[in-house]
Each structure stands twice: as C-alpha cells, then as structure tokens.
C-alpha cells in the first residue's frame, strides 16, 4: 500500500513540475517579446507604431497596414472555410453512411497534417495563376490568402464541430423527429442550437490558426506594404512582415517587428480567453 502511495505522489509531483514548466515557458516568451519591444515604444512611440506608414528609413514604423491585412485575410478565411467546415461536420454526423463517414473523417485528418508550406506552394503554382486569369490581376492578394487560410482551418473547425454535434444527447433528435419535424428542421432548430457553444469554440480556434499562419500566406498575398483596396490587392500581414524583414533588421526597426509580434501574441491570448469564456458559460448552463 505504501508503494502505491509513493508512486502516485511521484506521478503527481512530476505532472505538476511539467505543468509549471509549460507555464514558465509561456511567461518567458511573453517577457522576451515584450522586452525586445520596449525600444520601439520608447523611441518611436505608440502613435508612430500604430500609424499607417511603414518606412524605416524615414523613421516611420506604423503597423496599421499589417493589422488590417491580418484581420482581412483572417475574416476572409473564416467566411469561406466556416460554412464548409460546419457543413462537413453536419454531413459526417447526420447524413453520411458509416463507410463514407470513416473515409471522409480520415481525409479531414490528413488535410490537417499537410504542411503549410505545401499548401502555400500549391496556392502559388495553381491558385494564383487561376485567379490571375479570372480577375486579370496579379492573382496574389487578399482573396488568394483567404482561400488558402480557409483550406487550412477547415480541419480544425470541422473536427471540433463534429465532436460538439456528437455530444448532443440523442434524445433531442429523437424527440424532435417524434413531433413531426423534418431532418433539416431538427438540424437547424435543435442540433445546431444545442451544439452552438462547441461550434463557437471551433470557429475561435480556427481564427487563431488563421491569424498565426505565416509561410502559406507569404507565398500568395503579394506582398505589398499598402492597404488592400480590393480582394486581389497585394498586402502584408503581421506574420509575413516579420518573416520577410526580421533577418535584415536592426535597431528600432527590429524592435518594431517585435512590437508587431507582441500585438499578435495579445490577439492570440484574447482568442484563448474567448474560448475559456464560452466553455465556462456552457458549463454554467449545464
């Protein structure tokens, strides 16, 4: 008996240490990025950093263009990918035969494992030329980046939405059908409202995946340091700007890129807090 207690104590303390190491790692990341951002806030100033002009040679380090580019491509990816992902989850849980469900689920899992650089390269070699012919433009820009992001977030949203729909008690569906509702009415008025908190979490996590993407977006977005004026306007996101300029930057410019990363980190943390709030409300309802 004593040996069992000792083993449990060791396992408990080991897991506690590992958890604390994870927390420490997060704190160190935030500390390092914030520390490297201080020179930019001190020498350039917040008004400069959140301005609309980026020209390090002239002392201008505004990141507003890149924030707009990030939000625009993220929203575009969500608008394109979310309906497909939720539709896939509904098909897999409510309509697909067992064999089709198994094959389609494996396909979504495989799509989730495709490296982002591969999707970006396919976008550059296949999607961009097609958009160039269709729109008579360069083919790169917001639309191309949004399509690539939509493909990348579909597995995340579809998988979590599928789990949320499967967690709805079968009695809900049976009661709705027993009262004469059609399958579509049951899905729209019973299953989707019941699974709504889980689906919202799926969309938020998909948004976090889209905001942080770098390589795939960098290959198809342009790039151009200018505000997007149309769906096929080249622009930059915060991640692509950091990727392209960090290697050759020094001084305040380098610190400004870290400040950009800090803003991106805060956005990601805000999304995580949103997930926590949604899940907490879901538990409270239960």
C-alpha positions in Angstrom: 0.0 0.0 0.0 2.8 2.4 0.9 4.5 1.7 -2.5 1.3 2.6 -4.4 1.0 5.9 -2.5 4.7 6.7 -3.2 4.2 6.0 -6.9 1.1 8.2 -7.0 2.9 11.0 -5.2 5.8 10.8 -7.7 3.5 10.9 -10.7 1.5 13.8 -9.2 4.6 15.9 -8.5 6.1 15.0 -11.9 3.0 16.2 -13.7 2.9 19.3 -11.6 6.5 20.2 -12.5 5.8 19.6 -16.2 2.7 21.8 -16.0 4.7 24.6 -14.3 7.5 24.3 -16.9 4.8 24.9 -19.6 3.6 28.0 -17.7 7.2 29.2 -17.3 7.8 28.8 -21.0 4.8 30.9 -21.8 5.8 33.6 -19.3 9.4 33.7 -20.8 8.0 34.0 -24.3 5.9 37.0 -23.3 8.7 38.5 -21.3 11.2 38.2 -24.2 8.9 39.6 -26.8 7.8 42.5 -24.5 11.4 43.3 -23.6 12.5 43.4 -27.2 9.5 45.7 -28.0 10.4 48.3 -25.3 12.9 50.3 -27.5 10.3 50.7 -30.2 7.7 52.1 -27.8 10.3 54.3 -26.1 12.0 55.7 -29.2 9.2 55.6 -31.9 6.2 56.0 -29.6 2.8 54.3 -29.6 1.4 56.9 -32.1 4.1 56.0 -34.6 3.8 52.3 -34.1 0.1 52.2 -34.6 0.2 54.6 -37.5 -0.4 53.9 -41.2 3.0 54.4 -42.6 5.9 51.9 -42.6 9.2 53.4 -43.8 12.1 52.7 -41.5 14.4 54.9 -43.5 12.2 57.9 -42.6 11.6 56.7 -39.0 8.1 55.5 -39.7 7.1 52.2 -38.1 3.3 52.1 -38.4 1.8 48.6 -38.2 -1.8 49.5 -39.1 -1.4 48.2 -42.6 -0.3 44.8 -41.4 -3.0 44.7 -38.7 -5.6 45.4 -41.4 -4.1 42.8 -43.7 -4.1 40.2 -40.9 -7.7 40.8 -39.9 -8.9 41.0 -43.5 -7.3 37.7 -44.5 -8.5 36.0 -41.3 -12.1 37.2 -41.7 -11.9 36.1 -45.4 -10.7 32.7 -44.5 -13.4 32.3 -41.9 -16.2 33.4 -44.2 -15.0 30.8 -46.8 -14.0 28.0 -44.5 -16.6 28.0 -41.7 -19.7 27.1 -43.8 -17.7 24.3 -45.5 -16.4 23.0 -42.1 -19.7 23.1 -40.3 -21.4 21.6 -43.4 -18.8 18.8 -43.3 -19.5 18.2 -39.6 -23.2 18.0 -40.2 -22.8 15.6 -43.1 -20.5 13.3 -41.1 -22.7 13.2 -38.0 -26.2 13.3 -39.6 -26.2 12.1 -43.1 -23.1 10.1 -44.2 -23.2 6.3 -44.3 -20.8 4.5 -42.0 -18.2 3.8 -44.6 -18.3 7.2 -46.2 -18.1 8.8 -42.7 -14.9 6.8 -42.0 -13.2 7.7 -45.3 -14.2 11.4 -45.0 -13.1 11.7 -41.4 -9.7 10.2 -42.4 -9.5 12.7 -45.3 -10.1 15.6 -42.9 -7.4 14.3 -40.6 -4.9 14.0 -43.5 -5.7 17.6 -44.6 -4.9 18.8 -41.1 -1.5 17.2 -41.3 -0.5 18.8 -44.7 2.4 21.2 -44.0 1.5 24.8 -44.5 4.4 25.3 -46.9 2.9 22.6 -49.2 -0.5 24.4 -49.3 1.3 27.7 -49.9 3.3 26.3 -52.8 0.1 24.8 -54.3 -1.5 28.2 -53.9 1.4 29.9 -55.7 1.6 27.4 -58.6 -2.1 26.6 -59.0 -4.4 29.0 -57.3 -2.6 32.3 -58.1 -2.3 31.6 -61.9 -6.0 30.6 -62.0 -7.0 33.8 -60.1 -4.7 35.8 -62.4 -6.6 34.6 -65.5 -10.0 35.0 -63.8 -9.5 38.5 -62.4 -7.0 39.9 -64.9 -4.8 40.9 -62.0 -1.6 39.6 -60.4 -3.5 36.7 -58.8 -2.0 37.4 -55.4 -3.6 39.3 -52.6 -6.4 39.0 -50.1 -8.6 36.6 -52.0 -5.8 34.1 -52.6 -4.6 34.2 -49.0 -8.2 33.9 -47.7 -8.7 30.7 -49.8 -5.5 29.2 -48.5 -6.5 30.0 -44.9 -9.9 28.6 -45.5 -8.4 25.3 -46.6 -6.1 25.3 -43.5 -8.8 26.0 -40.9 -11.4 23.6 -42.3 -10.0 20.5 -40.4 -9.9 22.3 -37.1 -13.4 23.7 -37.3 -14.9 20.5 -38.8 -13.3 18.2 -36.2 -14.4 20.2 -33.2 -17.8 20.9 -34.6 -18.3 17.2 -35.2 -17.4 16.5 -31.6 -19.9 19.1 -30.4 -22.7 17.7 -32.6 -21.9 14.2 -31.4 -22.1 15.4 -27.8 -25.7 16.5 -28.2 -27.9 13.9 -26.4 -29.7 11.5 -28.9 -33.0 12.2 -27.1 -33.0 15.7 -28.5 -33.0 14.4 -32.1 -35.5 11.6 -31.3 -37.9 13.9 -29.6 -37.8 16.4 -32.5 -38.4 13.7 -35.1 -41.2 12.2 -33.0 -43.0 15.5 -33.0 -43.0 15.5 -36.8 -40.1 17.7 -37.6 -38.1 17.0 -40.7 -34.4 16.2 -40.6 -33.4 19.6 -41.7 -35.7 21.3 -39.2 -34.2 19.1 -36.5 -30.7 20.1 -37.5 -31.5 23.8 -37.8 -33.7 24.2 -34.7 -32.4 21.5 -32.3 -29.0 20.2 -33.1 -27.2 23.4 -34.1 -28.5 25.4 -31.2 -27.6 22.6 -28.7 -24.1 22.4 -30.2 -23.7 26.2 -30.6 -21.1 26.7 -27.8 -18.8 24.0 -29.1 -19.2 25.3 -32.7 -18.3 28.8 -31.5 -15.2 27.4 -29.8 -14.3 25.6 -33.1 -14.6 28.9 -35.0 -12.5 30.8 -32.5 -9.7 28.2 -32.6 -9.9 28.3 -36.4 -9.5 32.0 -36.2 -6.4 31.6 -34.0 -5.0 29.2 -36.6 -5.5 31.7 -39.4 -4.1 34.7 -37.5 -0.8 32.9 -36.8 -0.2 31.4 -40.3 3.0 32.7 -42.0 4.5 30.7 -44.8 1.5 29.8 -46.8 0.1 33.4 -46.6 3.5 34.9 -47.5 3.6 32.9 -50.8 0.2 34.1 -52.1 -0.5 37.5 -50.5 1.8 39.6 -52.7 3.4 41.1 -50.7 3.0 44.9 -50.7 3.2 47.5 -47.9 -0.1 49.1 -48.8 -3.7 49.0 -47.6 -5.8 46.5 -49.6 -8.3 48.1 -51.9 -9.9 45.0 -53.3 -9.9 41.2 -52.9 -7.0 40.8 -55.2 -4.9 43.7 -53.8 -1.4 42.5 -52.6 -0.7 43.5 -49.0 1.1 42.3 -45.9 0.0 40.6 -42.7 1.9 40.9 -39.4 3.4 37.5 -39.7 4.6 37.9 -43.3 6.2 41.3 -42.5 8.0 39.8 -39.5 9.1 36.8 -41.6 10.5 39.0 -44.5 12.2 41.7 -42.6 13.4 40.3 -39.3 16.5 38.7 -40.7 18.0 42.0 -42.0 16.5 44.5 -39.5 18.4 46.3 -36.7 17.7 48.9 -34.0 14.3 50.4 -33.8 13.1 48.6 -36.9 13.9 45.2 -35.3 12.2 46.3 -32.1 9.1 47.4 -34.1 8.9 44.0 -35.6 8.9 42.5 -32.0 6.2 45.0 -31.1 4.2 43.7 -34.0 4.8 40.1 -32.7 3.6 41.3 -29.2 0.4 42.6 -30.7 -0.1 39.3 -32.5 0.6 37.4 -29.3 -2.0 39.5 -27.4 -4.6 38.9 -30.1 -4.0 35.1 -29.8 -4.3 35.3 -26.0 -7.6 37.2 -26.4 -8.9 34.4 -28.6 -7.9 31.9 -25.9 -9.8 33.9 -23.3 -12.8 33.9 -25.5 -12.7 30.1 -25.7 -12.5 30.0 -21.9 -15.5 32.3 -21.5 -17.6 30.3 -24.0 -16.7 27.0 -22.3 -17.4 28.4 -18.9 -20.8 29.7 -20.0 -21.5 26.2 -21.4 -20.7 24.6 -18.1 -22.8 27.1 -16.2 -25.8 26.3 -18.5 -25.5 22.6 -17.6 
